[in-house]
Amino acid sequence: MTDPKNVAQSSEALINQARAEIQGLRPYQPGKPIDELAREFGLNASDIVKLASNENPIGPSKKAIAAMEAEAREMTRYPDGNGFELKQTLCEKLSKNTVAVNPENITLGNGSSDILDFIVKCFVAKNDEVVFSQHAFAIYGLVTKIQGGECKVVPAKNYGHDLDAMAAAISEKTRLVFVTNPNNPTGTWLTQTEVAAFMAKVPSDVVVVLDEAYFEYVDEADYCNGLTLFAQYPNLVVTRTFSKAYGLASLRVGYGVSSQEVADLMNRVRPPFNVNSFALAAAVATLNDAEYVAESKAVNDAGMAYLTQSFDKLGLPYIPSVGNFISFEIPQAGDTAKNISAAEVDQKLLSVGVIVRPIANYEMPNHLRVSIGTQAENEIFIAALSKILADANS
Ligand SMILES: *Cc1c(COP(=O)(O)O)cnc(C)c1O
């Protein structure tokens, strides 16, 4: 018989063998899955409204489903490790008058998070610094720490990136800067002029990752399209994803656009078949379904207008957002204080089957982030939120 005490001791010894960088890490906290909430609160999964992970609420493109069904007959084969067809389609769609994107500029990822990971693996060694903003996407810190890099977090300005301060934070030890445009979870965005001025200040041997996960939702005329800059800056990597406006979050597919040199480096650390054949096929089909992306955008615009009007009526401040989500505040002080904390509002929403995202781990303990849903979902959320606030203040 094995003595359980010996087993416990040997597994502790084993855990101590893990790299020091990994021992202090916590896994990324995703939005609560629908089935998990259903089990916890005894709810029907079909009654639950999930507005926690910035997913596309309208369901996938029908063309994507058809492409995947066709692909199913080939599933004994490894996928195309170079993603030839997807790269061709991307080049065709992304290349506009002033911008030419070639297949050599593209790196495909198992989600764009994969690209963030590759770029850090390529450039960041132990004790190298990585600069990013306060309230920026949690993955940056995680991938940096796994490599043993140091995170240099620059205080935000009005919840957005302070690009001047970020440029000033670059030191001899800095290898990489993450810039999120628009930023998640704040929804703030940067103009062409701001990003171009920033790039001009960054030393040419420091890599800048411009994370444009929500690019397709942004209308602002002076919003920075990173593709207008990558040809000029070999140290720039623009990342985009099929997880949001393209409605393919579960398939995990995204990409980076960069100089051929940086793409070559990323391909050295990329696992050989990191994007599966279903994801490749669905991504091509959705790129060719302009109507689907237009509908995603229209549903988002209408939902954003409805939610901001509702927050105004409820007296809840929010951070204006150009993404498919918005962070709103449950005021804790002054005339508008709500007698209930954001964490309590979150719990009460969960108990009635509405999942939003607490963002205390983004240093925003009084805010909650809600993804824009369908009109029906948005109405369920606002009705539940109104009742919780009324109950707390009656
Ligand atoms: C959702 C998101 C991503 C994309 O994640 P995928 O791995 O492509 O699903 C990247 N960056 C930010 C800021 C995001 O919010």
The ligand as an SDF file (V2000), in Angstrom:
LIG
                    3D

 15 15  0  0  0  0  0  0  0  0999 V2000
  -10.9580   38.8690  -27.0720 C   0  0  0  0  0  0  0  0  0  0  0  0
   -9.6370   39.5150  -27.1280 C   0  0  0  0  0  0  0  0  0  0  0  0
   -8.5980   38.9620  -27.8580 C   0  0  0  0  0  0  0  0  0  0  0  0
   -8.8250   37.7830  -28.7470 C   0  0  0  0  0  0  0  0  0  0  0  0
   -8.7610   36.5840  -28.1590 O   0  0  0  0  0  0  0  0  0  0  0  0
   -8.7380   35.3040  -29.0980 P   0  0  0  0  0  0  0  0  0  0  0  0
   -7.5960   34.5280  -28.5540 O   0  0  0  0  0  0  0  0  0  0  0  0
   -8.5110   35.7300  -30.5040 O   0  0  0  0  0  0  0  0  0  0  0  0
  -10.0500   34.6570  -28.9030 O   0  0  0  0  0  0  0  0  0  0  0  0
   -7.3950   39.6220  -27.9340 C   0  0  0  0  0  0  0  0  0  0  0  0
   -7.2090   40.7840  -27.3170 N   0  0  0  0  0  0  0  0  0  0  0  0
   -8.1940   41.3720  -26.6100 C   0  0  0  0  0  0  0  0  0  0  0  0
   -7.9420   42.6920  -25.9940 C   0  0  0  0  0  0  0  0  0  0  0  0
   -9.4220   40.7460  -26.4830 C   0  0  0  0  0  0  0  0  0  0  0  0
  -10.3750   41.3120  -25.7570 O   0  0  0  0  0  0  0  0  0  0  0  0
  1  2  1  0
  2  3  1  0
  2 14  2  0
  3  4  1  0
  3 10  2  0
  4  5  1  0
  5  6  1  0
  6  7  2  0
  6  8  1  0
  6  9  1  0
 10 11  1  0
 11 12  2  0
 12 13  1  0
 12 14  1  0
 14 15  1  0
M  END
$$$$
